[in-house]
Amino acid sequence: DRLVTELRALGYEVTESDANFVQFGRFPDAHAAWRRILDRGVLVRDNGVPGWLRVTAGTPAENDAFLDAVRELKKEQGS
């Protein structure tokens, strides 16, 4: 729930799901976004859905690292 709430607060769309992963996005270039997040040591999946990435919920520390990486990505994109 935390990931969904924080991703939406950052302006990302999030697909509804009861699973342990979250699909988020509307990236103009999902592969480039995936690479930028991965460069920060955070594993997300480019699952082939145009404009979307997927992240699995982890430990609180892993979720913090993911959210920090996504916040930095947002700053880089100027949005």
N, CA, C and O atoms as a GROMACS GRO file, in nm:
protein
  316
    1ASP      N    1   0.082  -0.120   0.000
    1ASP     CA    2   0.000   0.000   0.000
    1ASP      C    3   0.087   0.126   0.000
    1ASP      O    4   0.055   0.225  -0.066
    2ARG      N    5   0.197   0.121   0.074
    2ARG     CA    6   0.285   0.236   0.080
    2ARG      C    7   0.342   0.269  -0.057
    2ARG      O    8   0.346   0.386  -0.097
    3LEU      N    9   0.385   0.167  -0.130
    3LEU     CA   10   0.442   0.191  -0.263
    3LEU      C   11   0.338   0.257  -0.354
    3LEU      O   12   0.369   0.353  -0.425
    4VAL      N   13   0.217   0.205  -0.352
    4VAL     CA   14   0.110   0.260  -0.436
    4VAL      C   15   0.084   0.405  -0.400
    4VAL      O   16   0.077   0.491  -0.487
    5THR      N   17   0.070   0.432  -0.272
    5THR     CA   18   0.042   0.568  -0.226
    5THR      C   19   0.152   0.664  -0.266
    5THR      O   20   0.124   0.772  -0.318
    6GLU      N   21   0.276   0.626  -0.243
    6GLU     CA   22   0.387   0.717  -0.273
    6GLU      C   23   0.410   0.734  -0.423
    6GLU      O   24   0.443   0.843  -0.468
    7LEU      N   25   0.393   0.627  -0.500
    7LEU     CA   26   0.406   0.640  -0.646
    7LEU      C   27   0.300   0.734  -0.702
    7LEU      O   28   0.329   0.817  -0.787
    8ARG      N   29   0.178   0.719  -0.654
    8ARG     CA   30   0.071   0.808  -0.702
    8ARG      C   31   0.098   0.952  -0.661
    8ARG      O   32   0.072   1.045  -0.738
    9ALA      N   33   0.151   0.972  -0.539
    9ALA     CA   34   0.184   1.108  -0.494
    9ALA      C   35   0.291   1.172  -0.582
    9ALA      O   36   0.295   1.294  -0.596
   10LEU      N   37   0.377   1.089  -0.641
   10LEU     CA   38   0.481   1.139  -0.731
   10LEU      C   39   0.427   1.164  -0.872
   10LEU      O   40   0.497   1.219  -0.956
   11GLY      N   41   0.303   1.124  -0.897
   11GLY     CA   42   0.241   1.148  -1.027
   11GLY      C   43   0.238   1.030  -1.120
   11GLY      O   44   0.198   1.043  -1.236
   12TYR      N   45   0.279   0.913  -1.072
   12TYR     CA   46   0.275   0.794  -1.157
   12TYR      C   47   0.138   0.730  -1.153
   12TYR      O   48   0.067   0.739  -1.053
   13GLU      N   49   0.101   0.667  -1.261
   13GLU     CA   50  -0.018   0.584  -1.262
   13GLU      C   51   0.022   0.447  -1.209
   13GLU      O   52   0.133   0.400  -1.233
   14VAL      N   53  -0.068   0.385  -1.137
   14VAL     CA   54  -0.042   0.254  -1.077
   14VAL      C   55  -0.159   0.162  -1.110
   14VAL      O   56  -0.275   0.198  -1.091
   15THR      N   57  -0.127   0.043  -1.160
   15THR     CA   58  -0.229  -0.056  -1.192
   15THR      C   59  -0.280  -0.119  -1.062
   15THR      O   60  -0.200  -0.157  -0.976
   16GLU      N   61  -0.410  -0.131  -1.049
   16GLU     CA   62  -0.468  -0.195  -0.931
   16GLU      C   63  -0.424  -0.341  -0.926
   16GLU      O   64  -0.425  -0.411  -1.027
   17SER      N   65  -0.386  -0.387  -0.806
   17SER     CA   66  -0.340  -0.524  -0.791
   17SER      C   67  -0.343  -0.563  -0.644
   17SER      O   68  -0.323  -0.479  -0.556
   18ASP      N   69  -0.369  -0.690  -0.618
   18ASP     CA   70  -0.360  -0.746  -0.483
   18ASP      C   71  -0.233  -0.830  -0.471
   18ASP      O   72  -0.214  -0.897  -0.369
   19ALA      N   73  -0.149  -0.827  -0.571
   19ALA     CA   74  -0.026  -0.908  -0.571
   19ALA      C   75   0.083  -0.837  -0.492
   19ALA      O   76   0.063  -0.726  -0.442
   20ASN      N   77   0.198  -0.901  -0.481
   20ASN     CA   78   0.311  -0.842  -0.408
   20ASN      C   79   0.398  -0.756  -0.499
   20ASN      O   80   0.511  -0.722  -0.463
   21PHE      N   81   0.347  -0.721  -0.615
   21PHE     CA   82   0.420  -0.632  -0.704
   21PHE      C   83   0.328  -0.519  -0.750
   21PHE      O   84   0.205  -0.529  -0.742
   22VAL      N   85   0.390  -0.413  -0.797
   22VAL     CA   86   0.317  -0.294  -0.841
   22VAL      C   87   0.365  -0.260  -0.981
   22VAL      O   88   0.485  -0.251  -1.006
   23GLN      N   89   0.271  -0.242  -1.072
   23GLN     CA   90   0.303  -0.195  -1.206
   23GLN      C   91   0.274  -0.045  -1.208
   23GLN      O   92   0.164  -0.002  -1.174
   24PHE      N   93   0.373   0.032  -1.249
   24PHE     CA   94   0.357   0.178  -1.244
   24PHE      C   95   0.416   0.239  -1.369
   24PHE      O   96   0.499   0.179  -1.436
   25GLY      N   97   0.372   0.360  -1.399
   25GLY     CA   98   0.432   0.423  -1.513
   25GLY      C   99   0.356   0.531  -1.581
   25GLY      O  100   0.300   0.623  -1.522
   26ARG      N  101   0.360   0.512  -1.711
   26ARG     CA  102   0.332   0.603  -1.821
   26ARG      C  103   0.460   0.678  -1.851
   26ARG      O  104   0.464   0.801  -1.860
   27PHE      N  105   0.567   0.599  -1.867
   27PHE     CA  106   0.697   0.654  -1.904
   27PHE      C  107   0.703   0.669  -2.056
   27PHE      O  108   0.658   0.580  -2.128
   28PRO      N  109   0.758   0.779  -2.106
   28PRO     CA  110   0.777   0.792  -2.250
   28PRO      C  111   0.874   0.684  -2.302
   28PRO      O  112   0.859   0.635  -2.414
   29ASP      N  113   0.973   0.649  -2.219
   29ASP     CA  114   1.070   0.546  -2.254
   29ASP      C  115   1.094   0.460  -2.129
   29ASP      O  116   1.182   0.489  -2.048
   30ALA      N  117   1.014   0.355  -2.115
   30ALA     CA  118   1.022   0.270  -1.995
   30ALA      C  119   1.159   0.206  -1.982
   30ALA      O  120   1.210   0.190  -1.870
   31HIS      N  121   1.221   0.169  -2.094
   31HIS     CA  122   1.352   0.105  -2.085
   31HIS      C  123   1.456   0.202  -2.028
   31HIS      O  124   1.540   0.161  -1.948
   32ALA      N  125   1.452   0.326  -2.069
   32ALA     CA  126   1.546   0.426  -2.016
   32ALA      C  127   1.521   0.449  -1.867
   32ALA      O  128   1.616   0.460  -1.789
   33ALA      N  129   1.395   0.455  -1.826
   33ALA     CA  130   1.363   0.471  -1.684
   33ALA      C  131   1.411   0.350  -1.606
   33ALA      O  132   1.468   0.364  -1.497
   34TRP      N  133   1.390   0.231  -1.660
   34TRP     CA  134   1.437   0.108  -1.597
   34TRP      C  135   1.588   0.114  -1.575
   34TRP      O  136   1.638   0.079  -1.468
   35ARG      N  137   1.660   0.158  -1.676
   35ARG     CA  138   1.806   0.166  -1.668
   35ARG      C  139   1.851   0.265  -1.559
   35ARG      O  140   1.943   0.236  -1.483
   36ARG      N  141   1.784   0.381  -1.553
   36ARG     CA  142   1.820   0.483  -1.454
   36ARG      C  143   1.795   0.433  -1.311
   36ARG      O  144   1.874   0.460  -1.221
   37ILE      N  145   1.687   0.360  -1.290
   37ILE     CA  146   1.658   0.303  -1.158
   37ILE      C  147   1.759   0.193  -1.126
   37ILE      O  148   1.810   0.187  -1.015
   38LEU      N  149   1.786   0.108  -1.223
   38LEU     CA  150   1.884   0.000  -1.205
   38LEU      C  151   2.022   0.056  -1.173
   38LEU      O  152   2.095  -0.001  -1.092
   39ASP      N  153   2.058   0.167  -1.236
   39ASP     CA  154   2.187   0.231  -1.209
   39ASP      C  155   2.201   0.274  -1.064
   39ASP      O  156   2.313   0.293  -1.015
   40ARG      N  157   2.091   0.288  -0.996
   40ARG     CA  158   2.092   0.323  -0.853
   40ARG      C  159   2.089   0.199  -0.764
   40ARG      O  160   2.071   0.210  -0.642
   41GLY      N  161   2.107   0.083  -0.824
   41GLY     CA  162   2.114  -0.041  -0.747
   41GLY      C  163   1.980  -0.100  -0.709
   41GLY      O  164   1.972  -0.183  -0.619
   42VAL      N  165   1.874  -0.056  -0.777
   42VAL     CA  166   1.740  -0.104  -0.745
   42VAL      C  167   1.687  -0.184  -0.864
   42VAL      O  168   1.687  -0.136  -0.977
   43LEU      N  169   1.644  -0.305  -0.836
   43LEU     CA  170   1.594  -0.392  -0.942
   43LEU      C  171   1.444  -0.372  -0.963
   43LEU      O  172   1.364  -0.395  -0.872
   44VAL      N  173   1.409  -0.331  -1.082
   44VAL     CA  174   1.269  -0.326  -1.126
   44VAL      C  175   1.264  -0.402  -1.258
   44VAL      O  176   1.368  -0.428  -1.318
   45ARG      N  177   1.146  -0.436  -1.301
   45ARG     CA  178   1.132  -0.513  -1.425
   45ARG      C  179   1.071  -0.429  -1.536
   45ARG      O  180   0.970  -0.360  -1.517
   46ASP      N  181   1.133  -0.436  -1.650
   46ASP     CA  182   1.073  -0.384  -1.773
   46ASP      C  183   1.003  -0.505  -1.832
   46ASP      O  184   1.064  -0.584  -1.904
   47ASN      N  185   0.874  -0.520  -1.801
   47ASN     CA  186   0.803  -0.642  -1.837
   47ASN      C  187   0.740  -0.638  -1.975
   47ASN      O  188   0.653  -0.719  -2.007
   48GLY      N  189   0.784  -0.543  -2.056
   48GLY     CA  190   0.741  -0.542  -2.195
   48GLY      C  191   0.610  -0.470  -2.222
   48GLY      O  192   0.566  -0.462  -2.337
   49VAL      N  193   0.547  -0.417  -2.118
   49VAL     CA  194   0.425  -0.340  -2.138
   49VAL      C  195   0.469  -0.196  -2.168
   49VAL      O  196   0.528  -0.131  -2.081
   50PRO      N  197   0.441  -0.146  -2.287
   50PRO     CA  198   0.491  -0.013  -2.324
   50PRO      C  199   0.453   0.094  -2.222
   50PRO      O  200   0.336   0.112  -2.188
   51GLY      N  201   0.556   0.165  -2.172
   51GLY     CA  202   0.535   0.275  -2.080
   51GLY      C  203   0.527   0.239  -1.933
   51GLY      O  204   0.509   0.326  -1.848
   52TRP      N  205   0.540   0.110  -1.902
   52TRP     CA  206   0.520   0.065  -1.764
   52TRP      C  207   0.640  -0.016  -1.715
   52TRP      O  208   0.709  -0.082  -1.792
   53LEU      N  209   0.663  -0.009  -1.582
   53LEU     CA  210   0.762  -0.091  -1.514
   53LEU      C  211   0.693  -0.163  -1.399
   53LEU      O  212   0.581  -0.128  -1.361
   54ARG      N  213   0.759  -0.264  -1.345
   54ARG     CA  214   0.702  -0.340  -1.234
   54ARG      C  215   0.806  -0.354  -1.124
   54ARG      O  216   0.923  -0.382  -1.151
   55VAL      N  217   0.762  -0.336  -1.001
   55VAL     CA  218   0.850  -0.353  -0.885
   55VAL      C  219   0.781  -0.446  -0.787
   55VAL      O  220   0.659  -0.440  -0.767
   56THR      N  221   0.861  -0.532  -0.725
   56THR     CA  222   0.810  -0.622  -0.622
   56THR      C  223   0.831  -0.556  -0.487
   56THR      O  224   0.937  -0.501  -0.459
   57ALA      N  225   0.728  -0.562  -0.402
   57ALA     CA  226   0.740  -0.508  -0.266
   57ALA      C  227   0.848  -0.586  -0.192
   57ALA      O  228   0.855  -0.708  -0.202
   58GLY      N  229   0.931  -0.514  -0.119
   58GLY     CA  230   1.040  -0.577  -0.045
   58GLY      C  231   1.035  -0.541   0.102
   58GLY      O  232   0.930  -0.511   0.157
   59THR      N  233   1.151  -0.544   0.162
   59THR     CA  234   1.163  -0.503   0.302
   59THR      C  235   1.145  -0.351   0.309
   59THR      O  236   1.153  -0.284   0.207
   60PRO      N  237   1.121  -0.297   0.427
   60PRO     CA  238   1.112  -0.151   0.436
   60PRO      C  239   1.236  -0.080   0.380
   60PRO      O  240   1.223   0.022   0.313
   61ALA      N  241   1.354  -0.132   0.406
   61ALA     CA  242   1.477  -0.071   0.353
   61ALA      C  243   1.482  -0.079   0.200
   61ALA      O  244   1.522   0.017   0.135
   62GLU      N  245   1.441  -0.192   0.143
   62GLU     CA  246   1.439  -0.206  -0.003
   62GLU      C  247   1.336  -0.110  -0.064
   62GLU      O  248   1.362  -0.049  -0.167
   63ASN      N  249   1.221  -0.099  -0.001
   63ASN     CA  250   1.119  -0.007  -0.051
   63ASN      C  251   1.167   0.137  -0.043
   63ASN      O  252   1.140   0.217  -0.133
   64ASP      N  253   1.240   0.172   0.066
   64ASP     CA  254   1.297   0.307   0.077
   64ASP      C  255   1.394   0.334  -0.037
   64ASP      O  256   1.390   0.441  -0.098
   65ALA      N  257   1.481   0.238  -0.066
   65ALA     CA  258   1.579   0.254  -0.175
   65ALA      C  259   1.508   0.271  -0.309
   65ALA      O  260   1.549   0.354  -0.390
   66PHE      N  261   1.404   0.194  -0.333
   66PHE     CA  262   1.327   0.206  -0.457
   66PHE      C  263   1.265   0.344  -0.467
   66PHE      O  264   1.278   0.411  -0.570
   67LEU      N  265   1.197   0.387  -0.361
   67LEU     CA  266   1.130   0.516  -0.366
   67LEU      C  267   1.230   0.631  -0.381
   67LEU      O  268   1.202   0.728  -0.451
   68ASP      N  269   1.345   0.620  -0.317
   68ASP     CA  270   1.449   0.722  -0.336
   68ASP      C  271   1.494   0.727  -0.482
   68ASP      O  272   1.511   0.835  -0.538
   69ALA      N  273   1.512   0.610  -0.544
   69ALA     CA  274   1.554   0.604  -0.684
   69ALA      C  275   1.448   0.665  -0.776
   69ALA      O  276   1.481   0.736  -0.871
   70VAL      N  277   1.322   0.638  -0.748
   70VAL     CA  278   1.213   0.692  -0.830
   70VAL      C  279   1.202   0.844  -0.812
   70VAL      O  280   1.175   0.916  -0.908
   71ARG      N  281   1.222   0.891  -0.690
   71ARG     CA  282   1.221   1.037  -0.667
   71ARG      C  283   1.333   1.105  -0.746
   71ARG      O  284   1.312   1.210  -0.806
   72GLU      N  285   1.451   1.045  -0.746
   72GLU     CA  286   1.564   1.100  -0.823
   72GLU      C  287   1.533   1.099  -0.972
   72GLU      O  288   1.565   1.194  -1.043
   73LEU      N  289   1.472   0.992  -1.019
   73LEU     CA  290   1.433   0.984  -1.160
   73LEU      C  291   1.337   1.097  -1.195
   73LEU      O  292   1.352   1.161  -1.299
   74LYS      N  293   1.240   1.121  -1.109
   74LYS     CA  294   1.144   1.229  -1.132
   74LYS      C  295   1.216   1.364  -1.142
   74LYS      O  296   1.184   1.445  -1.230
   75LYS      N  297   1.312   1.387  -1.052
   75LYS     CA  298   1.388   1.513  -1.056
   75LYS      C  299   1.465   1.526  -1.186
   75LYS      O  300   1.467   1.634  -1.246
   76GLU      N  301   1.528   1.416  -1.230
   76GLU     CA  302   1.603   1.418  -1.357
   76GLU      C  303   1.512   1.451  -1.475
   76GLU      O  304   1.552   1.521  -1.568
   77GLN      N  305   1.391   1.399  -1.470
   77GLN     CA  306   1.297   1.419  -1.580
   77GLN      C  307   1.230   1.554  -1.574
   77GLN      O  308   1.158   1.594  -1.666
   78GLY      N  309   1.254   1.625  -1.464
   78GLY     CA  310   1.198   1.759  -1.450
   78GLY      C  311   1.048   1.760  -1.435
   78GLY      O  312   0.981   1.857  -1.473
   79SER      N  313   0.996   1.652  -1.379
   79SER     CA  314   0.851   1.649  -1.360
   79SER      C  315   0.815   1.631  -1.217
   79SER      O  316   0.696   1.627  -1.183
   0.00000   0.00000   0.00000
